[in-house]
Amino acid sequence: MARMKAEIYACHSVDELVQLVHEHLDGDVPPNVLSLFWTKLHNLLDKPPRQRSGGVDWNATGRQLNDVLGGTASEIDAVPPALLGRVAQALASIAKKVADGRGGRTDPQKAMLQDVVLRGRPIFWAELVDRAAKTTDDFRPKGLVSVAWALATAAGPLKRYGNAVDVAPFFHSLHETFAKRPGEFSSKHLGNLAWACMTCQHEAPGLFEDFAAEFVRRRKREEAHATSGEGIISTNDIVDPTTLCQWANAYAKAGHAAPALFRSLAETSVPLLSDFDARHCANLAHAFGRAGEAPRLDDGSSFFDALAAAAVSRARQFDPQNVANVLWAYAKAEHDSPELFGTLARVAVHRLKEFDARQLANVAWALSKFPASAGAEVFDRIADEVASRGSLDAFTSQGLAMLALAFGTIGHASNVDFWDGLERAVVARSSELGPIECSQIAWSLAKVERRSEDAFDAIQRTAMSKMGSIQPQGLSNLAWAFATAERGDPHFFETIAGESLQKLDAFTPHDKVMLVLAYAQIDAPYPEIFDRIAEQSFSRLGEFSGLDLFNVAISYVKAGHASEPLMKAIATEIIRRPSHFPVELLVGIAHAYASVDCRNPALFYTIANECLEGGCNEINPKGIASLAWSFATLDVFHSPLLGALADASEGRWDAFDARSLARMAWAFAKAREDRHQLFESVANAAIARRDEFEPQSISMLLWACSDVGHLDQRLFESLAPVAAASLKDSTAQGLATIAWANAVANVDAPCLFNDAFIDACAEKESELQTQTEALCQLHQYNVWRREISGHASLPPALGQRCYDAFINQPTRQSKLQNDVISEMTAMGIDLKQEALTPSGYRLDALVDVNGKQIGVEVDGPHHFIDRRPAGSAILKQRQVSGVDEIPVVSLAYWEWNELETSHAKQEYLRLKLS
């Protein structure tokens, strides 16, 4: 036996070694010699095959090796447990080494070994499992670890070659042996066994639970002894960084939930973190991230914080895989660690050339979860690196999706070469994309406003072929992406709609929101989508986030499906938890309700209070104007809010666009707010932006300024040429409003009010027939033209229609007016109520005083802006006095209300009429 061992040691090639042992098979080859043979064979694989002048007959060598393997299997029961583990380890190492694809079938030695060890019948492995399963009680823990390691190492290669081995009997017996004598197994043994079970992909929940419970029990016992003052237990159960990593990885990759174990692993790791190297930090972080475990320590801090500190201190030791693993883990756990992300981002930036495709994709994806902590430079550099590599063939389809998702999430669209390359890869490899990848890439392209027709068409083809396997989130993201990018044909959207309706019960609230956001953007109506989602959501709005409720509201409004019950239910939910809605969302919600004339005072008072509490200074100019407009549109006037909005606008007027300026003025005019400084500021800003105004904004702004009596001639003159240039784009109401406003301000503008203006009005005569307000305004404009030029300007027929509409407006006598008339009648004054003047105005009363006719106007609150005449009152008094030549006496409501007796009221009337 000694001689044979020496001869084995002396062998220099595989064929020589196999021939030597094969010659002795007919005799007695002891187990220790077989063990030495397989170990020697494994070692020889690291050397190149020996070249012989006559060559090697590898077929013959293969037959000989197969005999040796069969002999080893047949004698397996005679192999002592300790030796059996070594034999198994050697064979497993050979299997792993020759399974490597490098060299392939062109390497005759490797091909021979693959045929014998991997492709042949797995006799040895079946015998090994059978022997070990029957005799686990005879094995020491170390021997069981050796067998388990061998099975785990060989499992992958054997399965790849179609020779999977059933390991269940071994692990079942192992579990029973552990239950009998758990104290003999060290924590390191158990960690190795758990790793082997996981690697073999064997489901053994009971084994995992018992191993975990034993680990936790030992740590608690050690902690109890340490805190009791008895010192550390004298034990050989050493737990080092490698063992901790192995435990964590085994349970994480097996998908076995064990919160108590991970908490114990965390608590055990913290005192040892100074002994961790970069790889330990990366492996442990990756395992905790994969398992979704982020335990809190006794002091309340997160284990991830302690691990981050250790990782930062060793950042220079990190290789690309370490960097990728740690960042991926923290992103997966949604645990932001600014120092860690910043440090590892800087490490990555300086070593990007060393990162392979998978590592680059993982790093980009992870950093995109916390871009502020990572810093902007790293994304620029990653994009440059990816673009510089030209072809993206090295990236898997998942890698392409992760890259797209990373840069789409942070809205990084500046590197055109990066996105062009990614789109080319998507087009070329679209058939490789899975359902999730289709939706992720489409969503990312839409997010950065990339609308490549080729890329979206390729994604559409692939998605259509896999539609049945696309999950709810994927369906909603696909719909949103294609709708946002204005891509996809009607059949595609119809298919997504049909698939979504079938799976709607599985949609999360956010998935439903994304779906309605998508279908609200496209022209083709899909009412069933909106109806079904509304029906399902009525009683479950409490599950929607603030952002999701906001998106539901604006989507249903935009799609024309904003039913009163749904809007009321959304309002109720907002009122119930207003703090869940940032101010910018409340601004958008107010706008949505105003857009569909959905008046809900309780909601709007809630919005007002939240905006006041949150601070209106945080709202951008466009939002300020939108909020003011929304309240005014629904006639909900909240003076404290308006005041805060006015204050928040000061010093920022140059940031308001034309439409926002018009909306601000219109809203404050509707609210009858006397804010001279605000209108002055709006006018100045509007003059500076006059060329940006569209017809609707011009009419809104001029009406507002005229209505409150802010008659800035500069504003009217500066907007006149702009209005003149857009007459064809103006509505009939817009033309009438501009005309009326200029009449109030008494600002003639020949560049605007000329034959072209009259022609524009005449062209819209059919539109005017149903717009009484516009007809009345045009009549007052016609009176104004007669006032300043001596003759009307509207065509006679149109002028007559305007006059008829004006004089036939319904009249209503107020209590104040009746009181005044009663007192004048008691005084014996000759009067005529609701007297019609030649210009078409109706006076509250026309009285005869000493043979002279005087008009009396009883002016209530709506005639004033904080006791200053409103635009309508200014125009009426001026035109009745100037055109009809009837002096007008205004009786202000506040003066009359101060008079307590009939005598006082009559004295007041005598004074006014005199």
Helices and strands as residue ranges (DSSP letters): H 2-10, H 14-23, H 31-44, H 58-74, G 76-78, H 81-99, G 104-106, H 108-113, I 114-119, H 123-134, G 136-138, H 141-160, H 168-180, G 182-184, H 187-199, H 205-227, H 241-254, H 259-269, G 270-275, H 278-291, H 303-313, G 315-317, H 320-332, H 338-350, G 352-354, H 357-369, H 371-374, H 376-388, H 397-409, H 416-428, G 430-432, H 435-447, H 453-465, G 467-469, H 472-484, H 490-503, G 504-506, H 509-519, H 527-537, G 538-543, H 546-559, H 564-576, G 578-580, H 583-595, H 601-614, G 616-618, H 621-633, H 639-649, G 653-655, H 658-670, H 676-688, G 690-692, H 695-707, H 713-725, G 727-729, H 732-745, H 755-763, H 765-768, H 772-789, H 796-807, H 815-826, E 831-836, E 842-849, E 852-859, G 861-863, E 864-865, E 868-869, H 871-882, E 888-892, H 893-897, H 902-913
